[in-house]
């Protein structure tokens, strides 16, 4: 079954900006930059995504979750 994602909020109108999506699995997807200078040990099956705090503020302010 394919995951269905719905855009919650983005920091711009383009598709290549940080964004937050809801899914039909009752989860969130985060789109953002992949940092390489974090110095953390991340398992191979996971990743880190960096997003601006303004994106989270926008979701809270607009009560999108």
PyMOL commands that set and color helices and strands:
alter all, ss='L'
color gray80, all
select helices_A, chain A and resi 53-61
alter helices_A, ss='H'
color red, helices_A
select strands_A, chain A and resi 5-10+19-23+28-31
alter strands_A, ss='S'
color yellow, strands_A
deselect
rebuild
show_as cartoon
